[in-house]
Amino acid sequence: MFANLEDVVDRFREVEGLLSDPAVMGDQKRYRELTKEHSDLSEVVAVYSSYKQVCNDIEGNRELLQDSDPDMKELARAELPELEAQRTQLEEQLRILLLPKDPNDDKNIILEIRAGTGGDEAALFAADLFRMYSRYADRNRWKVEIMSVSETDGGGFKEIIALISGERVYSRLKFESGTHRVQRVPDTETQGRIHTSACTVAVLPEAEDVDIDINPADLRIDLYRASGSGGQHVNKTESAVRLTHIPTGVVVACQDEKSQHKNKAKALKVLKSRIYDQMLAAQQAEMAADRKNQVGSGDRSERIRTYNFPQGRCTDHRIGLTLYRLDAIMQGDIDEVLDALIADQQAAQMSRQES
């Protein structure tokens, strides 16, 4: 580990030098790449610097234990436990920082929420989940842009697709894919019985042009009149767009904009991300052939979490985490859940490295 860390420090210094090179500063793409790398390396270098300082302090205190001055010996003996605890903590931080990085962690996401079993109640829960993620995005100063939505008469969503953009969005929300179950008494329930409904959530890293290149010849584009609200315009013009990627069979429709071009651009963005997600899923399936990484499976059919309203309880079934503060969670206060999922994945990664 120490050899790797010295290499990291050397690279950090090299990148610092490159960032001051006029030739690099004139190449915006290269400059952005190096700026990001500098930011990623800086935390490792800072923690490693603190680690080396603590190790030096420990060594110095151990030498003072041989000092002839009894007061100095006692002072050194008293400081050692705290310094050793700091060293252990910094070693743990370094192990985590040196784990292999997910190349998609810095990406924006396409968030897809669909009502499942439960009829109108499932659609209302889909709206609740979207509100939860939107409020979490607000807390992080992320931008939420609705790409496509299918509403119900009762104010719920059959389906809603949104682009969430900001700093390291995918790194925080990538474990949210799966089936979310809700247990509560619907407003229409006259006898107070608890109903169980479900929604599926998909978190797709936003595909960039460098990630996937779609041949226009592989696309079938269908234009049609938008349905639902929108006034006379959407009923008179074929502004809605349906894209079909023929090789994979992936279909995306968008009708929320009055402009055909805007609908096509949104649909293409979602289409690329779905195809990119299929590619990632195939790669992960190969990697997971000989092991099961429960948190990172991303299986849409897997029941990952239950929201029990009568008990005010939220349970993540993958890591056995139960929190009795459902109201706060539904208002977007989900960091405790996300941190626990990330910590579980990091622990699994370290365990595999050690085995």
Buried (B, 14 or more C-beta within 10 A) or exposed (E): EEEEBEEBBEBBEEBBEBBEEEEBEEEEEBBEEBEEBBEBBEEBBEBBEBBBEBBEBBEEBEEBEEEEEEEBBEBBEEBBEEBEEBBEBBBEBBBBBBEEEBEBBBBBBBBBBBBBEBBBBBBBBBBBBBEBBBBBBEEBEBEBEBBBBBBBEEEBBBBBBBBBBBEEBBBBBBBBBBBBBBBBBBEEEEEEEBBBBBBBBBBBBBBEEEBBEBEEEEBEEEEEEBEEEBEEEBEEBEBBBBBBBEEBEBBBBBBBBBEBEBBBBBBBBBBBBBBBBBBBBEEBEEEEEEEEBBBBBBEBEBEBBBBBBEEBBBBBBBBEBEBEEBEEBBBBBBEBBBEBBBEBBBEBBBEEEEE
